[in-house]
Amino acid sequence: VRCMLNIWGVMLFIRLSWIVGQAGIGLSVLVIGMATVVTTITGLSTSAIATNGFVRGGGAYYLISRSLGPEFGGAIGLIFAFANAVAVAMYVVGFAETVVELLKENGTLMVDEMNDIRIIGAITVVILLGISVAGMEWEAKAQIVLLVILILAIGDFVIGTFIPLDSKKPKGFFGYKAEIFMENFGPDFRQEETFFSVFAIFFPAATGILAGANISGDLADPQSAIPKGTLLAILITTLVYVGIAVSVGSCVVRDATGNINNTIVSELTNCTTAACKLNYDFSSCQTGCQYGLMNNFQVMSMVSGFAPLISAGIFSATLSSALASLVSAPKIFQALCKDNIYPGFQMFAKGYGKNNEPLRGYLLTFLIALGFILIAELNVIAPIISNFFLASYALINFSVFHASLAKSPGWRPAFKYYNMWISLVGAILCCIVMFVINWWAALLTYVIVLGLYIYVTYKKPDVNWGSSTQALTYLNALQHSIRLSGVEDHVKNFRPQCLIMTGAPNARPALLHLVHAFTKNVGLMICGHVHMGPRRQAMKELSTDLAKYQRWLIKNKMKAFYAPVHAEDLRDGGQYLMQAAGLGRMRPNTLVVGFKKNWRQGDMRDVETYINLFHDAFDVQYGVVVIRLKEGLDISHLQGQDSKSPSSPLNLADQRLLDASTQFQKKQGKSNIDVWWLFDDGGLTLLIPYLLTTKKKWKDCKIRVFIGGKINRIDHDRRAMATLLSKFRIDFSDIMVLGDINTKPKKENIAAFEEMIEPFRLHEDDKEQEVADKMKEDEPWRITDNELELYKTKTYRQIRLNELLKEHSSTANIIVMSLPVARKGAVSSALYMAWLEALSKDLPPILLVRGNHQSVLTFY
């Protein structure tokens, strides 16, 4: 019902006969056909979306936003609500024009034509507002009455065509005559009109198809009502339009004088028009007449059996359309505000009464309509609206295409007669028609939709509707991942893909930010979190943590994944993660851990586990990065306290820890990144600093390279290194060759080292053989005297390097250094830990890096 009321509007009675006059019967039918093609495709798409799940209030906006996501939905919702509000104005102006015509005929104009339209329009809108605020029951009753009047008016016209009266003949109406049909079949464009301009004037008459969908919230069963109603309405209205176009074209000549004296007495020789054959001579009309298809907009009422009924038809058509729009605009707007896409409009979401009527929305619509009524020019208002409606149609068609393309299992409409390609064609047709009707309005519409789309994308409203955009994102990611799996690895495409043992990601922010600095937009970053403890408890935690921390990462703009596992101990968990994390080619190749700061106080078994983690990583061909900050990394015990305003005053160490934990979020300024490249591990030690300097926060930092060398060939080594680095295309500010790298460290440092390892020594020389062996078996991490002697040079080297680091790099922003590696089982855990401790103590943030000996840098 609604769609029919909305589609049969002003055009049917006032403009259709003129279109037939201009374009001829053939082309008029073509115009109607083209408009119908667009509306039918859209009708099918609407039905498909409407039957895919429950439809709530908000019509086109609801359909689009739920299938294409909030970005498009938000943009269209606003425009569509606005277009409907303006449509109220258009219909009311059409109504007012007719009233003013009648007033003019009876000579009772109030002021002048324009202002009369404004006055009548304003009064009408106020009355309509009253009816719609009174609620849906009233409004639906009013619609039925209006429909009856409309049908009567159409019937009245059809009857009129069969009773040609002599009084009407001078005005050009002769009843059905083949000659007239033949003459009016071809086009006869005048006053610069073209096929497309006529189409543009007719098309708004076909745009009522969403009226039913717009009040989707008030229908009892929208799923069956929307497809049936929309498609039936399109069918019936199209038939009526075509029928009337043909009948008008075959009854009425294009030009008539309205003068009875123009009857033909004698045979004229040069008379060829249909009117001559019927004994009327309208040839004087070359200059312009009052009547006929071309000149009289009110042909319909002239032809009909009872003229006032046609006027009543015009009134009912315009008012019903105005009412429908006046109701749907606030409903769409209310739905839009409820979803809180534009936070500023929150106040319009409130509804009143048992039907949740959006009264505030009605007022807003009323004000917009009033504003446009004051323009009082139909031809200015119409193109703007047609464009807005067409944009909505285009998106509805596109969303059906998009949903079918995304192959989401959730897209299974009950309505089967749609096709994704036809919908796509429909969407393209809509865009073309927009330009045909009015190119500047079309551009304006595009700009507005784009602007709103960008705004909503930027604001990221917190909604999740399972839209087809999400489905397509998934499909793309899946297809690309599979395509990527077929790609062979190549050195040039090596990316550090890091598995970081962070625990809860927010517990060690410094670790996260530093790694993020060199993996962001370059490689994969996975935050591993090993849950230990009773299984059932851990499983519960796993699922809650997964959502919580992934959200936390996204909120903090970390391009990373969160991967929790449950395991007996850290080593097992680490192994699970290293083997199973990632997908296809997107797998980690580098293990990143924080330095175990409390190794001397804790249980030595944990140290064993920790060291074994490195060996496991090397076994599965991973590189290893150990990150040490002298303040420490773990701030989980300080969680919930801000470094700005701590709730309780922190002790000094904790305060320093908090400050250190955010240091990589700041811009790093002009300082150094020191690279100590002591042995070749494939180049990871060089690649990481280079990647750091490509990032915005680090771009002012300079890379300084330190290498070991012999004192007598320092220059030679420096040159060799410089050529190597330039071949690698890595910018550096300085190369230092350290000739004194193998000298013996200072006495006090050696003493400090021995003091540090004292508690962990076995001292087997001072004990019985059996006691020593038993102890070694129970506590395999202890350092034997034999081992200490064996690795003396290596121990000295670590202590010496620490002295050099303090000397050269104490001001660096960050130090990247090769990680010393011990053979598995040859060096006890305590000694190895002591080496790392001795090497990296009291320094700026230090990364100990060891690649997996695969080359990661290329000359070419």
ZAMARGU-4260 file (C-alpha; in steps of 0.2 Angstrom, whole numbers, plus 5000, padded with zeros to 4 digits):
<rodrens>
0) 5000/5000/5000 | 5013/5012/5005 | 5024/5009/4990 | 5010/5012/4978 | 5005/5028/4987
5) 5022/5034/4986 | 5026/5029/4968 | 5010/5036/4961 | 5013/5054/4965 | 5012/5071/4957
10) 5020/5064/4941 | 5005/5053/4937 | 4993/5067/4936 | 5002/5083/4932 | 5018/5078/4922
15) 5015/5061/4913 | 5004/5068/4899 | 5018/5081/4896 | 5031/5068/4895 | 5021/5058/4882
20) 5019/5074/4872 | 5038/5077/4872 | 5045/5060/4870 | 5031/5051/4861 | 5022/5035/4866
25) 5036/5024/4862 | 5050/5033/4871 | 5038/5037/4886 | 5036/5018/4888 | 5055/5016/4887
30) 5057/5030/4900 | 5045/5021/4912 | 5053/5004/4907 | 5071/5011/4912 | 5065/5018/4928
35) 5056/5001/4932 | 5072/4991/4928 | 5082/5001/4941 | 5068/5000/4954 | 5065/4982/4951
40) 5083/4977/4953 | 5083/4987/4969 | 5067/4979/4975 | 5074/4962/4973 | 5090/4967/4982
45) 5079/4975/4996 | 5069/4959/4997 | 5085/4948/4999 | 5092/4959/5013 | 5076/4960/5022
50) 5073/4942/5022 | 5091/4938/5029 | 5087/4940/5047 | 5076/4950/5057 | 5073/4968/5051
55) 5070/4982/5064 | 5066/5000/5062 | 5076/5011/5051 | 5072/5005/5033 | 5086/5007/5021
60) 5098/5013/5034 | 5095/4997/5044 | 5097/4986/5028 | 5113/4995/5023 | 5122/4997/5039
65) 5118/4979/5044 | 5125/4972/5028 | 5139/4984/5024 | 5144/4990/5041 | 5142/5006/5051
70) 5153/5016/5039 | 5141/5015/5024 | 5126/5014/5034 | 5130/5029/5044 | 5133/5040/5029
75) 5117/5034/5020 | 5107/5034/5035 | 5110/5053/5037 | 5107/5057/5019 | 5092/5046/5018
80) 5084/5053/5033 | 5088/5071/5026 | 5081/5066/5008 | 5065/5060/5016 | 5063/5076/5025
85) 5066/5086/5009 | 5054/5074/5000 | 5040/5080/5012 | 5044/5097/5005 | 5043/5092/4987
90) 5026/5083/4989 | 5019/5097/4999 | 5025/5110/4986 | 5017/5099/4972 | 5001/5099/4983
95) 5002/5118/4985 | 5005/5121/4967 | 4988/5112/4962 | 4979/5122/4975 | 4986/5138/4968
100) 4981/5133/4951 | 4963/5131/4957 | 4963/5147/4966 | 4970/5155/4950 | 4956/5148/4939
105) 4943/5155/4952 | 4953/5172/4953 | 4955/5171/4972 | 4974/5172/4974 | 4980/5178/4991
110) 4996/5187/4987 | 5005/5181/4972 | 5009/5163/4966 | 5025/5160/4975 | 5020/5167/4991
115) 5003/5157/4990 | 5013/5141/4988 | 5023/5145/5003 | 5008/5149/5014 | 4998/5134/5009
120) 5013/5123/5010 | 5017/5129/5028 | 4999/5126/5034 | 4999/5109/5026 | 5015/5103/5034
125) 5008/5108/5051 | 4992/5098/5048 | 5003/5083/5042 | 5014/5084/5057 | 4998/5083/5068
130) 4992/5067/5059 | 5009/5059/5061 | 5012/5063/5079 | 4995/5056/5083 | 5003/5040/5079
135) 5004/5025/5067 | 4985/5020/5069 | 4979/5036/5062 | 4992/5037/5049 | 4988/5020/5042
140) 4970/5024/5042 | 4973/5040/5033 | 4984/5030/5020 | 4970/5018/5016 | 4957/5033/5013
145) 4970/5042/5002 | 4973/5026/4992 | 4954/5024/4988 | 4953/5041/4982 | 4969/5038/4971
150) 4961/5023/4963 | 4945/5032/4960 | 4954/5046/4952 | 4963/5034/4940 | 4947/5025/4936
155) 4938/5041/4933 | 4952/5045/4920 | 4950/5029/4911 | 4931/5030/4910 | 4933/5048/4903
160) 4944/5042/4889 | 4929/5032/4882 | 4917/5046/4881 | 4924/5059/4870 | 4913/5075/4871
165) 4911/5088/4857 | 4915/5102/4870 | 4932/5094/4873 | 4937/5092/4855 | 4944/5109/4852
170) 4955/5106/4867 | 4963/5092/4858 | 4953/5077/4865 | 4945/5065/4852 | 4944/5048/4861
175) 4954/5033/4855 | 4960/5036/4837 | 4973/5026/4827 | 4979/5042/4818 | 4982/5051/4834
180) 4992/5035/4841 | 5002/5035/4825 | 5006/5053/4826 | 5010/5053/4844 | 5021/5038/4844
185) 5037/5046/4839 | 5046/5060/4849 | 5044/5078/4847 | 5056/5087/4859 | 5054/5106/4861
190) 5061/5119/4872 | 5078/5111/4873 | 5071/5095/4881 | 5080/5079/4878 | 5077/5061/4881
195) 5087/5061/4897 | 5080/5077/4904 | 5062/5070/4902 | 5069/5054/4910 | 5076/5065/4924
200) 5059/5073/4927 | 5050/5056/4927 | 5062/5046/4938 | 5057/5054/4955 | 5040/5046/4951
205) 5047/5029/4953 | 5057/5032/4969 | 5044/5026/4982 | 5049/5008/4983 | 5057/5010/5000
210) 5042/5017/5008 | 5037/5000/5015 | 5055/4996/5020 | 5056/5013/5029 | 5043/5009/5042
215) 5050/4991/5044 | 5049/4993/5063 | 5030/4995/5063 | 5026/4980/5051 | 5020/4964/5059
220) 5030/4953/5049 | 5043/4963/5039 | 5051/4947/5032 | 5036/4942/5021 | 5028/4959/5020
225) 5043/4969/5012 | 5047/4958/4997 | 5028/4955/4993 | 5023/4973/4995 | 5038/4981/4987
230) 5038/4970/4971 | 5018/4970/4969 | 5019/4989/4971 | 5032/4990/4957 | 5022/4979/4946
235) 5005/4987/4948 | 5011/5005/4947 | 5022/5001/4931 | 5007/4994/4923 | 4996/5009/4927
240) 5009/5021/4921 | 5011/5013/4905 | 4993/5011/4902 | 4989/5029/4905 | 5004/5035/4895
245) 4997/5024/4880 | 4979/5030/4882 | 4983/5048/4884 | 4994/5047/4869 | 4981/5039/4858
250) 4967/5051/4863 | 4974/5068/4864 | 4984/5078/4850 | 4999/5087/4855 | 4993/5105/4851
255) 4975/5112/4852 | 4969/5130/4852 | 4953/5127/4863 | 4944/5137/4850 | 4928/5130/4843
260) 4928/5140/4827 | 4943/5130/4820 | 4933/5116/4812 | 4937/5112/4794 | 4924/5116/4781
265) 4932/5113/4764 | 4946/5100/4761 | 4963/5107/4764 | 4977/5100/4753 | 4992/5102/4764
270) 4984/5096/4780 | 4993/5080/4786 | 4991/5080/4805 | 4979/5068/4814 | 4969/5083/4819
275) 4965/5087/4801 | 4959/5070/4798 | 4947/5073/4812 | 4941/5089/4805 | 4950/5101/4816
280) 4964/5113/4810 | 4976/5118/4824 | 4990/5124/4812 | 4989/5141/4820 | 4997/5133/4835
285) 5015/5134/4828 | 5016/5150/4838 | 5009/5142/4854 | 4993/5137/4861 | 4985/5134/4878
290) 4980/5116/4876 | 4985/5099/4870 | 4998/5087/4878 | 5013/5099/4876 | 5005/5114/4883
295) 4992/5109/4896 | 4998/5101/4912 | 4980/5097/4918 | 4976/5086/4903 | 4971/5072/4914
300) 4957/5082/4922 | 4952/5088/4905 | 4950/5070/4899 | 4942/5063/4914 | 4923/5060/4916
305) 4922/5071/4932 | 4937/5083/4934 | 4936/5087/4953 | 4940/5069/4956 | 4957/5071/4947
310) 4961/5086/4958 | 4956/5075/4973 | 4968/5062/4966 | 4982/5074/4965 | 4979/5080/4983
315) 4978/5062/4989 | 4994/5057/4980 | 5004/5072/4986 | 4998/5071/5003 | 5000/5053/5005
320) 5018/5053/4999 | 5022/5068/5010 | 5015/5059/5025 | 5024/5043/5021 | 5041/5053/5020
325) 5036/5063/5036 | 5035/5046/5045 | 5050/5037/5038 | 5062/5051/5040 | 5061/5052/5059
330) 5061/5033/5061 | 5077/5031/5051 | 5085/5045/5060 | 5080/5037/5077 | 5087/5021/5072
335) 5103/5030/5066 | 5104/5039/5083 | 5101/5023/5093 | 5116/5015/5086 | 5126/5030/5092
340) 5136/5032/5076 | 5136/5050/5077 | 5138/5054/5096 | 5131/5072/5094 | 5114/5066/5089
345) 5111/5055/5104 | 5097/5065/5110 | 5086/5061/5095 | 5086/5042/5100 | 5073/5044/5113
350) 5055/5038/5109 | 5039/5042/5117 | 5023/5032/5120 | 5019/5014/5118 | 5025/5014/5099
355) 5041/5022/5104 | 5037/5037/5092 | 5052/5048/5089 | 5044/5065/5093 | 5060/5075/5093
360) 5064/5068/5076 | 5047/5073/5069 | 5051/5091/5075 | 5067/5091/5066 | 5060/5084/5050
365) 5046/5097/5051 | 5059/5111/5052 | 5069/5104/5037 | 5054/5102/5027 | 5048/5120/5031
370) 5064/5127/5026 | 5063/5118/5009 | 5045/5123/5006 | 5050/5141/5007 | 5060/5138/4991
375) 5044/5134/4983 | 5051/5128/4966 | 5048/5110/4962 | 5062/5109/4949 | 5075/5114/4962
380) 5070/5102/4975 | 5067/5086/4964 | 5085/5083/4958 | 5093/5084/4975 | 5081/5071/4982
385) 5082/5059/4967 | 5101/5059/4969 | 5100/5055/4988 | 5087/5041/4985 | 5098/5034/4970
390) 5113/5034/4981 | 5104/5024/4994 | 5097/5012/4980 | 5115/5010/4973 | 5121/5005/4990
395) 5107/4993/4994 | 5111/4984/4977 | 5130/4985/4981 | 5127/4977/4998 | 5118/4962/4991
400) 5133/4960/4979 | 5145/4962/4992 | 5137/4950/5004 | 5136/4937/4990 | 5154/4940/4986
405) 5160/4938/5004 | 5153/4921/5005 | 5149/4923/5023 | 5139/4908/5030 | 5127/4920/5038
410) 5121/4927/5021 | 5106/4916/5017 | 5091/4926/5013 | 5074/4917/5012 | 5071/4927/4996
415) 5080/4917/4982 | 5076/4927/4967 | 5091/4939/4967 | 5108/4938/4958 | 5124/4946/4964
420) 5129/4952/4946 | 5112/4959/4943 | 5113/4968/4959 | 5130/4975/4954 | 5123/4981/4937
425) 5109/4989/4947 | 5121/4998/4958 | 5131/5004/4943 | 5114/5009/4934 | 5109/5019/4949
430) 5126/5029/4948 | 5124/5032/4930 | 5106/5038/4932 | 5112/5050/4946 | 5124/5058/4933
435) 5110/5058/4919 | 5098/5067/4930 | 5109/5081/4937 | 5128/5079/4936 | 5132/5093/4950
440) 5120/5085/4962 | 5127/5068/4959 | 5145/5075/4962 | 5138/5083/4978 | 5130/5067/4984
445) 5146/5057/4981 | 5156/5070/4991 | 5144/5070/5005 | 5144/5051/5006 | 5163/5050/5005
450) 5165/5063/5019 | 5153/5054/5031 | 5161/5038/5027 | 5178/5044/5031 | 5172/5052/5047
455) 5163/5036/5053 | 5179/5026/5048 | 5190/5038/5058 | 5178/5038/5073 | 5177/5018/5073
460) 5160/5017/5082 | 5159/5003/5095 | 5147/4992/5085 | 5148/4974/5079 | 5134/4969/5067
465) 5143/4955/5057 | 5143/4965/5042 | 5148/4959/5025 | 5163/4970/5026 | 5170/4960/5040
470) 5166/4944/5030 | 5176/4951/5015 | 5190/4956/5026 | 5192/4938/5032 | 5190/4931/5015
475) 5204/4942/5008 | 5215/4938/5023 | 5212/4920/5020 | 5216/4920/5002 | 5231/4930/5004
480) 5238/4919/5017 | 5236/4904/5006 | 5243/4913/4991 | 5258/4918/5003 | 5261/4900/5007
485) 5265/4896/4989 | 5279/4909/4989 | 5297/4903/4992 | 5307/4912/5005 | 5320/4924/4999
490) 5334/4933/5009 | 5328/4950/5002 | 5311/4947/5009 | 5317/4942/5026 | 5307/4950/5040
495) 5310/4948/5059 | 5294/4940/5064 | 5295/4940/5083 | 5287/4929/5096 | 5289/4939/5112
500) 5287/4930/5129 | 5278/4945/5137 | 5266/4936/5149 | 5251/4948/5150 | 5255/4961/5136
505) 5252/4975/5148 | 5264/4968/5161 | 5280/4972/5151 | 5276/4988/5141 | 5295/4992/5137
510) 5298/4975/5129 | 5282/4977/5119 | 5286/4995/5113 | 5304/4991/5108 | 5299/4976/5098
515) 5285/4985/5090 | 5296/4998/5085 | 5306/4986/5073 | 5291/4975/5068 | 5277/4988/5065
520) 5272/4986/5047 | 5287/4975/5044 | 5285/4959/5052 | 5273/4948/5063 | 5273/4951/5081
525) 5265/4938/5093 | 5264/4940/5112 | 5266/4923/5120 | 5258/4921/5137 | 5261/4904/5146
530) 5248/4900/5159 | 5254/4888/5172 | 5244/4880/5186 | 5229/4870/5188 | 5221/4866/5171
535) 5203/4870/5173 | 5207/4887/5181 | 5219/4891/5167 | 5207/4886/5153 | 5194/4898/5160
540) 5208/4912/5161 | 5213/4908/5143 | 5197/4912/5135 | 5194/4928/5145 | 5212/4934/5142
545) 5211/4931/5124 | 5198/4944/5120 | 5204/4956/5134 | 5222/4957/5128 | 5219/4957/5110
550) 5207/4972/5113 | 5221/4980/5123 | 5233/4978/5110 | 5222/4986/5097 | 5217/5000/5108
555) 5235/5004/5111 | 5238/5003/5092 | 5250/4988/5093 | 5250/4978/5077 | 5252/4962/5086
560) 5243/4946/5090 | 5241/4938/5107 | 5244/4920/5109 | 5240/4912/5126 | 5244/4893/5130
565) 5243/4882/5145 | 5258/4872/5150 | 5266/4863/5165 | 5281/4875/5165 | 5288/4889/5155
570) 5299/4878/5144 | 5285/4868/5138 | 5274/4883/5135 | 5289/4891/5125 | 5291/4875/5115
575) 5272/4874/5111 | 5272/4893/5105 | 5288/4891/5095 | 5281/4876/5086 | 5263/4881/5083
580) 5261/4900/5083 | 5258/4908/5067 | 5250/4902/5051 | 5258/4896/5035 | 5272/4908/5030
585) 5267/4920/5044 | 5277/4911/5057 | 5289/4919/5070 | 5307/4916/5067 | 5314/4926/5082
590) 5311/4923/5100 | 5312/4939/5111 | 5313/4937/5130 | 5317/4949/5144 | 5333/4947/5154
595) 5330/4936/5170 | 5334/4950/5183 | 5331/4940/5199 | 5341/4924/5194 | 5352/4925/5209
600) 5338/4926/5222 | 5325/4914/5214 | 5325/4895/5212 | 5339/4889/5201 | 5328/4877/5192
605) 5319/4892/5184 | 5336/4898/5178 | 5338/4880/5169 | 5321/4882/5161 | 5325/4900/5155
610) 5342/4895/5148 | 5335/4879/5140 | 5322/4891/5131 | 5336/4898/5121 | 5343/4881/5116
615) 5325/4876/5111 | 5324/4891/5100 | 5340/4888/5091 | 5335/4870/5089 | 5319/4876/5079
620) 5330/4888/5069 | 5324/4904/5078 | 5335/4919/5081 | 5336/4924/5100 | 5335/4942/5107
625) 5337/4946/5125 | 5332/4963/5131 | 5338/4970/5147 | 5334/4987/5155 | 5344/4991/5171
630) 5328/4996/5180 | 5319/4979/5175 | 5304/4976/5163 | 5290/4968/5173 | 5278/4981/5180
635) 5263/4969/5183 | 5264/4973/5202 | 5262/4991/5199 | 5247/4989/5187 | 5233/5002/5187
640) 5245/5016/5193 | 5250/5030/5181 | 5267/5036/5180 | 5259/5054/5181 | 5249/5052/5197
645) 5253/5037/5207 | 5239/5033/5220 | 5251/5029/5233 | 5269/5037/5233 | 5280/5023/5225
650) 5297/5020/5232 | 5312/5026/5221 | 5315/5009/5212 | 5297/5007/5207 | 5296/5025/5201
655) 5311/5022/5190 | 5304/5006/5184 | 5288/5015/5178 | 5297/5029/5170 | 5308/5016/5161
660) 5293/5006/5155 | 5287/5020/5144 | 5304/5026/5137 | 5302/5018/5120 | 5285/5027/5117
665) 5293/5044/5117 | 5303/5052/5102 | 5321/5046/5104 | 5329/5062/5098 | 5347/5064/5091
670) 5357/5050/5100 | 5366/5034/5096 | 5361/5016/5092 | 5377/5007/5096 | 5379/4990/5087
675) 5393/4978/5094 | 5394/4966/5080 | 5406/4953/5087 | 5403/4938/5076 | 5393/4934/5061
680) 5376/4927/5064 | 5368/4931/5048 | 5366/4949/5050 | 5351/4950/5062 | 5362/4961/5074
685) 5363/4974/5060 | 5346/4972/5053 | 5336/4976/5069 | 5345/4993/5072 | 5342/4997/5054
690) 5324/4994/5055 | 5323/5004/5071 | 5330/5020/5062 | 5316/5018/5049 | 5303/5022/5061
695) 5297/5040/5065 | 5302/5040/5084 | 5319/5034/5080 | 5323/5042/5064 | 5336/5055/5071
700) 5346/5041/5079 | 5363/5037/5072 | 5370/5020/5070 | 5388/5017/5077 | 5396/5000/5073
705) 5409/4993/5085 | 5419/4978/5079 | 5434/4968/5087 | 5451/4968/5078 | 5469/4967/5079
710) 5479/4982/5085 | 5491/4982/5070 | 5477/4982/5057 | 5464/4994/5064 | 5463/5005/5048
715) 5461/4990/5037 | 5447/4982/5047 | 5438/4998/5047 | 5439/5000/5029 | 5433/4983/5026
720) 5418/4985/5037 | 5414/5001/5029 | 5413/4994/5012 | 5403/4979/5019 | 5390/4990/5027
725) 5389/5001/5011 | 5386/4986/5001 | 5372/4981/5013 | 5366/4999/5011 | 5365/5002/5029
730) 5369/5020/5035 | 5381/5022/5049 | 5389/5037/5057 | 5405/5029/5064 | 5414/5013/5064
735) 5425/5009/5079 | 5438/4995/5078 | 5442/4989/5096 | 5460/4982/5096 | 5460/4980/5115
740) 5446/4968/5116 | 5456/4953/5122 | 5466/4962/5135 | 5464/4956/5153 | 5450/4965/5163
745) 5453/4975/5179 | 5457/4966/5195 | 5442/4972/5204 | 5430/4967/5191 | 5437/4949/5191
750) 5435/4949/5210 | 5417/4955/5208 | 5413/4941/5196 | 5421/4928/5207 | 5411/4934/5222
755) 5395/4934/5211 | 5397/4915/5206 | 5403/4909/5223 | 5386/4903/5229 | 5384/4893/5214
760) 5401/4884/5214 | 5403/4865/5217 | 5421/4866/5223 | 5423/4847/5219 | 5442/4848/5223
765) 5439/4851/5241 | 5426/4837/5243 | 5425/4818/5242 | 5423/4811/5225 | 5406/4803/5229
770) 5399/4818/5238 | 5404/4829/5223 | 5396/4818/5210 | 5380/4816/5220 | 5379/4835/5222
775) 5382/4837/5203 | 5368/4825/5199 | 5355/4834/5211 | 5360/4851/5206 | 5366/4851/5188
780) 5368/4870/5187 | 5382/4871/5199 | 5399/4877/5192 | 5413/4865/5193 | 5431/4871/5195
785) 5436/4861/5179 | 5423/4871/5169 | 5428/4887/5176 | 5446/4884/5171 | 5441/4878/5154
790) 5431/4894/5150 | 5442/4906/5159 | 5446/4916/5143 | 5427/4917/5138 | 5423/4923/5156
795) 5437/4937/5155 | 5430/4942/5138 | 5413/4946/5145 | 5420/4956/5159 | 5431/4965/5147
800) 5417/4969/5135 | 5407/4976/5149 | 5421/4988/5153 | 5422/4993/5135 | 5403/4995/5134
805) 5404/5007/5149 | 5418/5016/5141 | 5411/5019/5124 | 5392/5016/5125 | 5386/5023/5142
810) 5377/5037/5133 | 5369/5027/5119 | 5350/5026/5118 | 5351/5008/5115 | 5365/4995/5113
815) 5363/4980/5101 | 5375/4967/5104 | 5379/4949/5099 | 5373/4937/5112 | 5387/4925/5118
820) 5381/4907/5116 | 5386/4892/5126 | 5386/4874/5119 | 5371/4865/5126 | 5376/4854/5141
825) 5394/4860/5141 | 5392/4876/5151 | 5382/4875/5167 | 5367/4887/5168 | 5374/4897/5182
830) 5390/4901/5173 | 5380/4906/5157 | 5369/4917/5167 | 5384/4925/5176 | 5391/4929/5159
835) 5376/4937/5153 | 5375/4947/5170 | 5393/4952/5169 | 5391/4957/5151 | 5376/4968/5152
840) 5376/4975/5170 | 5374/4994/5173 | 5371/4999/5155 | 5358/5008/5144 | 5344/4997/5137
845) 5353/4983/5128 | 5348/4970/5116 | 5358/4954/5115 | 5355/4947/5098 | 5359/4931/5090
850) 5353/4926/5073 | 5350/4908/5068 | 5365/4909/5056 | 5354/4911/5040 | 5359/4926/5030
855) 5346/4940/5032 | 5356/4954/5023 | 5359/4955/5004 | 5371/4964/4993 | 5359/4964/4979
</rodrens>
